[in-house]
Amino acid sequence: MAAVRALVGSRLAAASAFASLSPGGRTPSQRAAIHLSAPHPAAKVALVLSGCGVYDGTEIHEASAILVHLSRGGAEVQIFAPDVPQMHVIDHTKGQPSESESRNVLTESARIARGKITDLAKLSAANHDAAIFPGGFGAAKNLSTFAVDGKDCKVNKEVERVLKEFHQAGKPIGLCCIAPVLAAKVLRGVEVTVGHEQEEGGKWPYAGTAEAIKALGAKHFVKEVAEAHVDQKNKVVTTPAFMCEAALHHIHDGIGAMVRKVLELTGK
């Protein structure tokens, strides 16, 4: 009988302890700990494209890498592009213009966005925490005239507006590959990188871009392909990406460094 009484007593004690728990079987202190560890609201990031394809639009690998790293970082992404004609269409099998073709930047960018694309004119910094611009020649042909005019280039009016809006709001801007020239043109004195300043036997085939960036009044910092440069004052983050002839995974890593820094700067 003593053994039976001991067994019943232990079960009653366990039942009493369970009843003292809050709904869901947790004590108030446990609930508080769970509440404190709840995830922060996702950063809302605007991704601005310039078409589809390295020679006349967005560099697709760069755009994909940005989207992967944003997804991994828990960001909420909306994709934009200007509703304007491309400068020209390049036959990517030949690297030559297709004289009889014309394409629209918004329509072509929708290929990368899987159809979920918005006109850049509708992008407001008030609705997003950061903006990121991939590279590809589209940044120098469709978002600006840098490919033709170099340091004397003009920037698409909506691209200029977006860059100024995010900058004035103190919200971070990420750019990779050739896209940093956009910031160099619009944001006077900004710090950026497009990698190295010498071609080094063809490893950095677009190294001359650094001099054009300096001519625009911006500051250029030499960085490796897997690195990103952070202009803390202006909240501008850049990485070389395909400005370097490097293995894809190194470019992916550099873009990851850029995206992580952009997300950090949002404070989300």
C-alpha positions as CSV (number, residue, x, y, z in Angstrom):
1,M,0.0,0.0,0.0
2,A,2.9,2.4,0.8
3,A,4.2,1.9,-2.7
4,V,0.7,2.6,-4.2
5,R,0.4,5.8,-2.1
6,A,3.9,6.9,-3.3
7,L,3.0,6.4,-6.9
8,V,-0.3,8.3,-6.7
9,G,1.4,11.1,-4.8
10,S,4.0,11.5,-7.6
11,R,1.4,11.6,-10.3
12,L,-0.6,14.2,-8.4
13,A,2.5,16.4,-8.0
14,A,3.2,16.1,-11.7
15,A,-0.4,17.0,-12.5
16,S,-0.2,20.0,-10.2
17,A,3.0,21.2,-11.9
18,F,1.5,20.9,-15.4
19,A,-1.6,22.8,-14.3
20,S,0.6,25.7,-13.2
21,L,1.9,26.1,-16.7
22,S,0.4,28.8,-19.0
23,P,-1.7,27.7,-22.0
24,G,0.5,25.8,-24.4
25,G,2.4,24.2,-21.5
26,R,4.9,27.0,-21.0
27,T,5.6,29.2,-17.9
28,P,5.3,33.0,-18.2
29,S,9.1,33.2,-18.2
30,Q,9.3,30.8,-21.1
31,R,6.7,32.7,-23.0
32,A,8.6,35.9,-22.5
33,A,11.8,34.3,-23.8
34,I,10.0,33.1,-26.9
35,H,8.4,36.6,-27.4
36,L,11.9,38.2,-27.2
37,S,13.3,35.9,-29.8
38,A,10.6,36.5,-32.3
39,P,12.0,37.3,-35.8
40,H,12.3,41.0,-36.8
41,P,10.1,42.3,-39.6
42,A,11.6,41.5,-42.9
43,A,13.6,44.1,-44.8
44,K,11.8,45.3,-47.9
45,V,14.2,45.5,-50.8
46,A,13.7,46.9,-54.2
47,L,15.7,45.2,-57.0
48,V,16.1,47.3,-60.1
49,L,16.8,45.5,-63.4
50,S,17.9,46.8,-66.8
51,G,16.7,44.1,-69.1
52,C,17.7,40.4,-69.5
53,G,21.1,39.4,-70.8
54,V,24.6,40.6,-70.0
55,Y,25.4,42.5,-73.3
56,D,22.2,44.5,-73.5
57,G,20.4,44.1,-70.1
58,T,20.9,42.7,-66.6
59,E,23.6,40.2,-65.9
60,I,21.4,37.2,-65.1
61,H,23.8,35.4,-62.8
62,E,24.2,38.6,-60.7
63,A,20.5,39.1,-60.5
64,S,20.0,35.4,-59.4
65,A,22.8,35.6,-56.9
66,I,21.3,38.7,-55.3
67,L,17.8,37.1,-55.1
68,V,19.3,34.0,-53.5
69,H,21.2,36.0,-50.9
70,L,18.2,38.2,-50.2
71,S,16.1,35.1,-49.7
72,R,18.6,33.6,-47.4
73,G,18.6,36.9,-45.4
74,G,14.9,36.8,-45.0
75,A,14.2,39.9,-47.1
76,E,10.9,40.7,-48.9
77,V,11.8,41.6,-52.5
78,Q,9.9,43.6,-55.1
79,I,11.4,43.8,-58.6
80,F,11.3,47.0,-60.8
81,A,12.6,48.1,-64.2
82,P,12.0,51.3,-66.3
83,D,9.4,51.1,-69.0
84,V,11.7,52.3,-71.8
85,P,13.2,50.9,-75.0
86,Q,16.6,49.2,-74.8
87,M,19.5,51.0,-76.4
88,H,19.8,48.1,-78.8
89,V,19.4,44.3,-78.9
90,I,22.5,42.1,-78.9
91,D,22.6,38.6,-80.4
92,H,24.3,36.9,-77.5
93,T,25.6,34.0,-79.7
94,K,27.6,36.5,-81.8
95,G,28.0,39.5,-79.5
96,Q,26.7,41.7,-82.3
97,P,23.7,44.0,-82.5
98,S,20.5,42.7,-84.1
99,E,19.7,45.7,-86.3
100,S,16.1,44.7,-87.0
101,E,15.0,44.1,-83.4
102,S,13.8,46.4,-80.6
103,R,12.9,45.4,-77.1
104,N,11.5,47.0,-74.0
105,V,13.5,47.0,-70.7
106,L,10.5,46.4,-68.5
107,T,9.2,43.5,-70.7
108,E,12.7,41.9,-70.9
109,S,13.3,42.3,-67.1
110,A,10.0,40.4,-66.5
111,R,11.8,37.3,-67.7
112,I,14.1,37.3,-64.7
113,A,11.3,38.4,-62.3
114,R,9.1,35.5,-63.5
115,G,6.5,38.0,-64.6
116,K,6.3,39.8,-61.2
117,I,7.7,43.2,-62.4
118,T,6.7,46.8,-61.6
119,D,7.4,50.0,-63.5
120,L,10.3,51.8,-61.9
121,A,8.2,55.0,-61.9
122,K,6.1,53.4,-59.1
123,L,9.1,52.8,-56.8
124,S,9.1,55.0,-53.7
125,A,11.8,54.9,-51.1
126,A,9.0,55.4,-48.5
127,N,7.8,51.8,-49.1
128,H,11.2,50.1,-49.1
129,D,14.2,49.7,-46.8
130,A,16.9,49.3,-49.5
131,A,17.5,49.3,-53.2
132,I,19.9,47.0,-55.1
133,F,21.1,47.4,-58.7
134,P,22.7,44.4,-60.5
135,G,25.2,44.9,-63.3
136,G,25.2,43.9,-66.9
137,F,25.7,46.3,-69.8
138,G,22.0,47.3,-69.4
139,A,23.1,49.5,-66.4
140,A,25.4,51.3,-68.8
141,K,23.1,51.3,-71.8
142,N,19.5,51.4,-70.6
143,L,19.8,52.9,-67.1
144,S,22.4,55.4,-68.3
145,T,24.4,56.3,-71.3
146,F,27.7,55.4,-69.7
147,A,28.5,52.8,-72.4
148,V,28.5,55.6,-75.0
149,D,29.4,58.7,-73.1
150,G,31.6,57.6,-70.2
151,K,32.0,60.3,-67.6
152,D,29.8,62.6,-69.5
153,C,26.9,60.1,-69.3
154,K,23.3,60.9,-68.4
155,V,21.3,58.7,-66.0
156,N,17.7,57.6,-66.7
157,K,15.5,60.1,-64.8
158,E,13.7,57.5,-62.8
159,V,16.9,55.8,-61.8
160,E,18.3,59.2,-60.7
161,R,15.2,59.9,-58.7
162,V,15.3,56.5,-57.0
163,L,19.0,56.8,-56.1
164,K,18.4,60.3,-54.7
165,E,15.3,59.3,-52.8
166,F,17.0,56.4,-51.0
167,H,20.1,58.4,-50.3
168,Q,18.2,61.3,-48.9
169,A,16.1,58.9,-46.7
170,G,19.3,57.4,-45.3
171,K,18.4,54.0,-46.8
172,P,21.1,51.7,-48.1
173,I,21.8,51.1,-51.8
174,G,23.7,48.1,-53.2
175,L,25.3,48.0,-56.7
176,C,27.5,45.5,-58.4
177,C,29.6,45.1,-61.5
178,I,29.3,48.2,-63.7
179,A,26.2,49.6,-61.8
180,P,28.3,51.6,-59.3
181,V,28.8,54.2,-62.1
182,L,25.2,55.1,-61.5
183,A,25.9,56.1,-57.9
184,A,29.2,57.8,-58.9
185,K,27.2,60.0,-61.4
186,V,24.3,60.8,-59.2
187,L,25.7,60.9,-55.6
188,R,28.6,63.3,-55.7
189,G,31.7,62.1,-53.7
190,V,30.3,58.6,-53.0
191,E,32.7,55.7,-52.4
192,V,32.5,52.7,-54.7
193,T,34.4,49.8,-56.1
194,V,34.5,48.1,-59.4
195,G,37.5,46.0,-58.4
196,H,41.0,46.7,-59.5
197,E,42.4,49.7,-61.4
198,Q,44.8,47.7,-63.8
199,E,43.8,45.0,-66.2
200,E,46.4,42.6,-64.9
201,G,46.7,40.5,-68.0
202,G,43.0,40.4,-68.7
203,K,41.8,39.4,-65.2
204,W,40.2,42.8,-64.8
205,P,39.1,43.7,-68.4
206,Y,37.1,46.7,-67.4
207,A,39.6,48.3,-65.0
208,G,39.5,51.6,-66.9
209,T,36.0,52.1,-65.4
210,A,37.8,53.1,-62.1
211,E,39.3,56.2,-63.8
212,A,35.9,57.2,-65.2
213,I,34.5,56.9,-61.7
214,K,37.2,59.2,-60.3
215,A,36.5,61.7,-63.1
216,L,32.9,61.8,-62.0
217,G,34.0,63.0,-58.6
218,A,33.5,59.7,-56.8
219,K,36.1,57.8,-54.7
220,H,37.3,54.4,-56.0
221,F,38.5,51.7,-53.6
222,V,40.4,48.6,-54.9
223,K,38.6,45.4,-53.8
224,E,38.9,41.7,-54.6
225,V,36.0,40.0,-56.4
226,A,34.7,38.3,-53.3
227,E,34.7,41.5,-51.3
228,A,32.4,44.4,-50.9
229,H,33.1,48.1,-50.2
230,V,30.9,49.9,-47.7
231,D,30.5,53.6,-47.8
232,Q,29.2,54.0,-44.2
233,K,28.4,57.7,-44.6
234,N,26.3,57.4,-47.8
235,K,25.1,53.8,-47.0
236,V,26.3,52.6,-50.5
237,V,27.6,49.1,-50.8
238,T,29.4,47.8,-54.0
239,T,31.2,44.7,-55.2
240,P,33.0,44.0,-58.5
241,A,31.2,40.8,-59.6
242,F,31.8,40.2,-63.4
243,M,34.1,43.2,-63.7
244,C,36.6,40.4,-62.9
245,E,37.2,37.2,-64.9
246,A,36.7,34.9,-62.0
247,A,35.0,31.6,-61.1
248,L,31.2,32.0,-60.6
249,H,31.4,31.0,-57.0
250,H,33.8,33.9,-56.2
251,I,31.4,36.3,-57.8
252,H,28.5,34.7,-55.9
253,D,30.5,35.2,-52.7
254,G,31.2,38.9,-53.4
255,I,27.5,39.5,-54.1
256,G,26.7,37.8,-50.9
257,A,29.0,40.1,-49.0
258,M,27.2,43.1,-50.6
259,V,23.7,41.8,-49.8
260,R,24.6,41.0,-46.2
261,K,26.0,44.5,-45.7
262,V,22.9,46.1,-47.3
263,L,20.6,44.2,-45.0
264,E,22.7,45.1,-42.0
265,L,22.4,48.7,-42.8
266,T,18.6,48.5,-43.0
267,G,18.7,47.7,-39.3
268,K,16.0,45.0,-39.8
